Amino acid sequence: MCGICGIVNFDGRDVEEHELRLMMQTMKHRGPNDDGVFKDGNTGLGFVRLSILDLSPAGHQPMLSQDGRYALVFNGEVYNYIELKQQLNSKYSFRTKTDTEALLTSYMEWGEGCMDYFNGMFAFGVYDKQQKSLFIARDRFGVKPFYYYLDSNRFIFASEIQPILAVLPGKPRPNNQVIFDYLTFNRTDHTEETFFEGIKKLQHGHSLKVGRNGISIKRWYNLREKNQAPFNSPQEYQELFRDAVKLRLRADVPVGVCLSGGLDSSSITSLLIQEHPSTNQINTFSAVYGKSEYADESSFIDEYKSQLKNMFYTYPSADTLFADMDKFIMAHGEPMPRTTPYAEYKVMELAKEHVVVTLVGQGADEQLGGYHYFFGTHFKGLLRQFALLKLLSEMHSYYKNHQSTYGLKTFAYFLLPSFLKTYARVSEHGYIHKTFSGEYSGTNRIASELYDSDDLTDALYDHFEYKMEHLLKWGDRNSMWFSLESRFPFLDYRLVEKTLAMPADMIIKKGYTKHILREAMKGVLPERIRMRMDKKGFETPQDKWFRTPKFQQMIFDMLGSSGFKNRGYIDPEKALALYKMHLAGEVSIGQEIWKWIHLELWCRTYLEKSSMVELETKHTI
């Protein structure tokens, strides 16, 4: 929906408007339709708007309450804003048709407990002119971002990291623990830390209050504590899922679907077809590579060709990635451990030509055991219960259906103590510099928090707590770079709470993941998609890409550079040997190669440049 930012000076100095404008300039892609500034002495708020609901100037932010006491900046959507207004209209009058006003009025009515009433995605700040305080909150699962910097003199926040860097003196410093976790476990965003030392993110489901002397943070939502009743039937699941999709269609601009051909995005598409018999209203956007490529999903996407008229395709390739590299890195601000987000980046670039809002299938894998390593935690849970006959039956079904030992290997891995899990990952490829590994392997939290779940249900909760947010961050950056808004029906909190309350055999059963979704979509989803076993999503043929001549030259130059060597993260000789093996086809390590590339280019882009505004201006679309 937009970008928000703000500054609070603890020393009492007035906030300079030019600093707010500087921050807003670096994230103008998040809100090209309008902008605004609010100042009250030592506190200032900034806003850039992407108009979705009530496109008139009435939706301008920062929005002031009618009595002038409160000022609000808000990024996201509160989908149930109509119902909230109906609940509040006996006591309050509404001037606009926006969800922004519904949020502000909810805060006036319920105070810091207002988030419990919201069904949506949000990061917002409400300034109280009487109390001289700023209240900030982030949505339940971390769909909308919120970053901040704090020292003894000031508090600075924004929807992205780059605006904060724009007003900080000096060059940023890398957070080496985050870099170690990224290289070792392919994970980011599992804690409040970012790749930039001193810049943190407010955790999902948390609120933050800024007063005269500093900040306080508390958790307002904990998924594990909800204790919802589980679904009674697949039909009940379908009804609530259908309502979640319909709720996310509320917009005054065109809406489309990111269709990968997988179970999740196809479920959204099929429900939309039922809701809109005139399929001219439905736009889908897909990334394809040619039917001979492993990552290509076109044969599944084609299942909809007889039903839909507005199907659009993009064709990511090694050449397009090479050409887009600078902009892609600027769009994301932090390294990511795979090229999958690049496929989504190209899908959003395509969607921008036709719609302003996209529906995305993100969140289904985390609540429905969609990743194949969830079989490992499921097997571990059955072993802990001494359900040996069921364990053997499930292991047999897994191997029979998938013809793979991956789930069995993850089962063995998850039984290891935490220190051995870390050691195994560091040793897997052996390219991480020994000194660097020795310093940070003992202080990582991933092995104990994300890979030490007791059973499948515990693992699903852990994924919502520690793993899903980096996927949501990539989705936010990809969509907002092109001034688009992504919405996630599977992350309706009502759906999540009831799904995670179900027993494990409603999630994984007889070698199939997402059991209840598959059952719920009988007769709705094309059968070939409903019962497909593989899992791809917006994958890319990255192994092949990094064997092309352009990338060969780039990677050899990078591995041989003094900067790469002097950073001390990766042993260049071992990385070079691995890359030569990759070129020879002896191994396929495209993911590891991409991690080297993105980390090195991130270092060059952010750690060795002085002006974030110059960078943003240079790379803006």
Residue pairs with C-beta under 8 A, 6 or more apart in sequence:
1 31
1 49
1 50
1 52
1 74
1 75
1 76
1 77
1 485
2 30
2 31
2 47
2 48
2 49
2 50
2 61
2 74
2 75
2 159
3 24
3 27
3 28
3 30
3 31
3 47
3 48
3 75
3 158
3 159
3 160
3 163
3 480
4 45
4 46
4 47
4 61
4 73
4 74
4 75
4 123
4 124
4 125
4 157
4 158
4 159
5 20
5 23
5 24
5 27
5 45
5 46
5 47
5 73
5 156
5 157
5 158
5 159
5 163
6 20
6 43
6 44
6 45
6 46
6 73
6 125
6 134
6 156
6 157
6 158
7 15
7 19
7 20
7 43
7 44
7 154
7 155
7 156
7 167
8 15
8 42
8 43
8 134
8 154
8 155
8 210
9 15
9 42
9 43
9 153
9 154
10 42
10 152
10 153
10 154
10 155
10 212
10 213
10 214
11 42
11 153
11 154
12 41
12 42
13 42
14 39
14 41
14 42
15 39
15 41
15 42
15 43
15 44
16 44
17 37
17 39
17 44
19 44
19 167
20 37
20 39
20 44
20 45
20 46
21 37
21 46
22 163
22 166
22 167
22 613
23 46
23 158
23 163
23 164
23 166
23 167
24 35
24 37
24 46
24 47
24 48
24 163
25 166
25 613
25 616
26 160
26 162
26 163
26 166
26 612
26 613
26 616
27 48
27 158
27 159
27 160
27 162
27 163
27 616
28 35
28 48
28 620
29 480
29 481
29 482
29 483
29 620
29 621
30 48
30 50
30 75
30 159
30 160
30 480
30 483
31 47
31 48
31 49
31 50
31 483
32 48
32 50
32 483
33 49
33 50
33 51
33 55
34 48
34 49
34 51
34 57
34 59
34 60
34 61
35 46
35 47
35 48
35 49
36 46
36 47
36 49
36 60
36 61
36 62
37 44
37 45
37 46
37 47
37 62
38 44
38 45
38 46
38 62
38 64
38 71
38 73
38 127
39 45
40 71
40 127
40 129
40 132
43 127
43 132
43 134
45 62
45 71
45 73
45 125
45 127
46 62
46 73
47 61
47 62
47 73
49 59
49 60
49 61
50 356
50 480
50 483
50 485
51 59
51 252
51 253
52 77
52 251
52 252
52 253
52 356
52 357
52 485
53 59
53 77
53 81
53 97
53 98
53 99
53 250
53 251
53 252
54 96
54 97
54 98
54 252
55 252
55 253
56 96
58 95
58 96
58 97
58 98
59 96
59 98
59 100
61 72
61 73
61 74
61 100
62 71
62 72
62 73
63 71
63 72
63 74
63 100
63 101
63 104
64 70
64 71
64 72
65 71
65 72
65 104
65 105
65 108
66 93
66 95
68 129
69 128
69 129
69 130
70 104
70 107
70 108
70 126
70 127
70 128
70 129
71 126
71 127
71 129
72 100
72 103
72 104
72 107
72 124
72 125
72 126
72 127
73 124
73 125
74 100
74 103
74 104
74 122
74 123
74 124
74 125
75 122
75 123
75 124
75 144
75 145
75 159
76 120
76 121
76 122
76 123
76 124
76 139
76 143
76 144
77 99
77 120
77 121
77 122
77 250
77 485
77 487
78 84
78 99
78 102
78 103
78 118
78 119
78 120
78 122
79 99
79 119
79 120
79 247
79 248
79 250
80 117
80 118
80 119
80 120
80 247
81 98
81 99
81 102
81 103
81 250
82 250
84 102
84 105
84 106
84 117
84 118
85 94
85 102
85 105
87 117
88 102
88 105
88 106
88 109
91 109
92 105
92 108
92 109
94 101
94 102
94 105
95 101
99 120
103 114
103 118
103 122
103 124
104 126
106 114
106 117
106 118
107 114
107 126
107 135
110 116
110 117
112 135
112 137
112 207
112 209
112 220
113 220
115 122
115 137
115 139
115 207
115 220
115 221
116 220
116 221
118 139
119 247
119 492
119 493
119 494
120 139
121 139
121 143
121 144
121 487
121 488
121 491
122 137
122 138
122 139
122 144
123 136
123 137
123 138
123 139
123 144
123 145
123 146
123 159
123 202
124 136
124 137
125 134
125 135
125 136
125 157
126 134
126 135
126 136
127 133
127 134
128 134
128 135
132 211
132 212
133 209
133 210
133 211
134 209
134 210
135 207
135 208
135 209
135 210
136 146
136 157
136 202
136 207
136 208
136 209
136 210
137 206
137 207
137 208
137 220
138 144
138 146
138 202
138 203
138 204
138 205
138 206
138 207
139 204
139 205
140 204
140 205
140 221
140 223
140 493
141 204
141 205
141 363
141 464
141 468
141 469
141 472
141 491
141 493
141 496
142 189
142 203
142 204
142 205
142 468
142 469
142 472
142 473
143 472
143 476
143 488
143 491
144 159
144 476
145 159
145 160
145 201
145 473
145 476
146 157
146 159
146 201
146 202
147 157
147 158
147 159
147 160
147 161
147 164
147 194
147 199
147 200
147 201
147 202
148 155
148 156
148 157
148 158
148 164
148 199
148 200
148 201
148 202
148 208
149 155
149 156
149 157
149 164
149 168
149 198
149 199
149 200
150 156
150 200
150 214
150 215
151 198
155 210
155 215
156 164
156 167
156 168
157 164
158 164
159 480
160 333
160 477
161 194
161 196
161 199
161 333
161 334
162 333
162 612
162 615
162 616
163 612
164 199
165 172
165 196
165 199
165 606
165 612
166 612
166 613
166 616
171 607
171 608
171 609
171 610
172 196
172 197
172 198
172 199
172 606
172 607
173 196
173 197
173 198
173 607
174 195
174 196
174 197
174 603
174 607
175 193
175 194
175 195
175 196
175 197
176 436
176 439
176 440
177 193
177 440
177 443
177 444
178 188
178 191
178 193
178 194
178 195
179 195
179 335
179 569
179 599
180 432
180 436
180 437
180 440
180 441
180 444
181 187
181 188
181 190
181 444
181 446
182 188
182 195
182 335
182 337
182 595
182 599
183 432
183 569
183 570
183 595
183 599
184 422
184 425
184 426
184 432
184 437
184 441
184 444
184 446
185 425
185 444
185 446
185 447
185 450
186 337
186 338
186 591
186 595
187 337
187 446
187 450
187 466
187 467
187 470
188 195
188 334
188 335
188 336
188 337
188 470
188 473
189 201
189 469
189 470
189 473
190 445
190 446
190 449
190 450
190 466
190 467
190 469
190 470
191 445
192 200
192 201
192 202
192 203
193 200
194 200
194 201
194 334
195 334
195 335
195 602
196 334
196 606
202 208
202 217
203 219
204 221
204 469
205 219
205 220
205 221
205 222
205 223
206 217
206 218
206 219
206 220
207 217
207 218
207 219
207 220
208 215
208 216
208 217
209 215
209 216
209 217
223 461
223 464
223 465
223 496
223 497
223 500
224 461
226 497
226 501
227 501
228 497
228 498
228 500
228 501
229 498
229 501
230 498
230 499
230 501
230 502
230 503
230 506
231 237
231 240
231 498
231 499
231 502
231 506
231 516
234 516
234 519
234 520
234 522
235 520
237 495
237 498
237 499
237 516
237 517
237 519
237 520
238 520
238 521
238 524
240 492
240 494
240 495
240 498
241 267
241 271
241 489
241 490
241 492
241 495
241 517
241 520
242 271
242 275
243 492
244 489
244 490
244 492
244 494
244 495
245 268
245 271
245 272
245 275
245 359
245 489
246 275
247 489
247 492
248 359
248 487
248 488
248 489
248 492
249 255
249 359
251 356
251 357
253 355
253 356
253 357
254 283
254 354
254 355
254 356
254 357
255 283
255 355
255 356
255 357
255 358
255 359
256 282
256 283
256 284
256 285
256 351
256 354
256 355
256 357
256 358
256 359
257 265
257 268
257 269
257 272
257 282
257 283
257 284
257 285
257 358
257 359
257 360
258 265
258 284
258 285
258 286
258 344
258 347
258 348
258 351
258 358
258 359
258 360
258 361
258 486
258 538
259 265
259 266
259 269
259 284
259 285
259 286
259 301
259 304
259 311
260 266
260 286
260 287
260 297
260 301
260 361
260 536
260 537
260 538
261 286
261 297
261 298
261 299
261 300
261 301
261 303
261 529
261 536
262 297
262 300
262 361
262 529
262 532
262 535
262 536
262 537
263 364
263 370
263 514
263 517
263 518
263 521
263 525
263 529
263 530
263 532
264 361
264 362
264 364
264 365
264 370
264 490
264 517
265 360
265 361
266 300
266 303
266 304
266 525
266 526
266 529
267 361
267 364
267 517
267 521
267 524
267 525
268 359
268 361
268 489
269 282
269 284
269 304
269 308
270 521
270 524
270 525
270 526
271 524
272 282
272 359
273 279
273 282
273 304
273 307
273 308
274 524
276 282
279 307
279 308
279 309
279 310
280 309
280 310
282 308
282 310
283 310
283 311
283 312
283 351
283 354
283 355
284 301
284 304
284 308
284 310
284 311
284 312
285 312
285 313
285 314
285 347
285 348
285 350
285 351
285 354
285 358
286 297
286 298
286 301
286 311
286 312
286 313
286 314
286 347
287 313
287 314
287 315
287 316
287 343
287 344
287 346
287 347
287 538
288 296
288 297
288 298
288 301
288 313
288 314
288 315
289 295
289 296
289 315
289 316
289 317
289 540
289 541
290 296
290 298
291 298
291 299
293 541
293 544
294 539
294 541
295 343
295 536
295 539
295 540
295 541
297 536
298 313
300 528
300 529
300 532
301 311
303 526
303 528
303 529
304 311
304 526
305 311
310 354
312 350
312 351
312 353
312 354
313 350
314 346
314 347
314 349
314 350
315 346
316 342
316 343
316 346
316 540
317 545
318 544
318 545
318 546
318 548
318 550
318 551
319 548
319 550
320 346
321 328
321 339
321 342
321 545
322 550
322 551
322 554
324 342
324 345
324 346
325 601
326 605
326 619
327 481
327 619
327 621
328 342
328 345
329 598
329 601
329 602
329 605
330 605
330 615
330 616
330 619
331 345
331 477
331 478
331 481
332 341
332 474
332 477
333 477
333 606
334 602
335 595
335 598
335 599
335 602
336 470
336 474
336 598
337 591
337 594
337 595
337 598
338 542
338 591
338 594
339 540
339 542
339 545
339 590
339 591
339 594
340 537
340 538
340 539
340 540
341 474
341 475
341 477
341 478
341 538
342 540
343 538
343 539
343 540
344 474
344 475
344 478
344 538
345 478
345 481
347 478
347 538
348 358
348 478
348 479
348 481
348 482
348 484
348 486
349 482
351 358
351 482
351 484
352 482
352 483
352 484
355 484
356 483
356 484
356 485
357 484
357 485
357 486
357 487
358 479
358 484
358 485
358 486
358 487
359 486
359 487
359 488
359 489
360 475
360 486
360 487
360 488
361 488
361 489
361 490
362 471
362 472
362 475
362 486
362 488
362 490
362 491
363 468
363 488
363 490
363 491
363 496
364 370
364 490
364 514
364 517
365 371
365 535
366 460
366 463
366 464
366 467
366 468
367 460
367 464
367 490
367 495
367 496
367 499
367 500
368 499
368 507
368 513
368 514
368 515
368 516
368 517
369 375
369 378
369 456
369 459
369 460
369 507
369 508
369 513
369 514
370 513
370 514
370 535
371 535
372 402
372 404
372 406
372 407
372 410
372 513
372 535
373 406
373 407
373 410
374 456
374 459
374 460
374 507
374 508
374 513
375 394
375 398
375 406
375 407
375 408
375 410
375 411
375 508
375 513
376 407
376 408
376 409
376 410
376 411
376 412
376 413
376 414
377 410
377 414
377 453
377 455
377 456
377 458
377 459
378 394
378 455
378 456
378 504
378 507
378 508
379 391
379 394
379 395
379 407
379 408
379 411
380 411
380 414
380 415
380 453
380 454
380 455
381 454
381 455
381 456
381 457
381 458
381 504
382 388
382 390
382 391
382 394
382 455
383 391
384 454
384 455
385 455
394 508
394 510
394 511
395 407
395 408
395 411
397 510
397 511
398 404
398 407
398 408
398 511
399 405
399 407
399 408
399 511
400 511
401 510
401 511
401 512
401 533
402 511
402 533
413 421
413 424
413 451
414 451
414 452
414 453
416 424
418 447
418 448
418 451
418 452
419 442
419 447
421 447
421 451
421 452
422 441
422 442
422 444
422 446
422 447
423 441
425 447
426 432
426 437
426 441
429 578
429 589
429 592
430 571
430 574
431 570
431 571
431 574
431 575
431 578
431 592
432 569
432 570
432 571
433 568
433 569
433 570
433 571
434 571
435 568
436 568
436 569
446 466
449 462
449 465
449 466
450 462
450 463
450 466
450 467
453 459
453 461
453 462
455 504
456 504
456 507
456 508
457 500
457 503
457 504
457 507
460 500
460 507
461 500
464 496
464 500
472 488
475 486
475 488
476 486
478 486
479 485
479 486
481 621
482 621
489 495
490 496
499 507
499 516
502 516
505 515
506 515
506 516
507 513
507 514
507 515
507 516
508 515
509 515
511 533
512 518
512 531
512 533
513 535
518 530
518 531
521 530
522 530
542 590
542 591
542 593
542 594
543 582
543 588
543 589
543 590
544 590
545 551
545 590
546 552
546 555
546 582
546 590
546 593
546 594
547 582
547 583
552 583
554 597
555 579
555 593
555 596
555 597
556 576
556 579
558 564
558 596
558 597
558 600
559 572
559 575
559 576
559 579
559 596
560 572
560 576
563 600
563 603
563 604
564 570
564 572
564 600
565 572
567 600
567 603
569 599
570 596
570 599
575 596
578 587
578 589
578 592
579 593
581 587
581 589
582 588
582 589
582 590
582 593
605 615
609 615
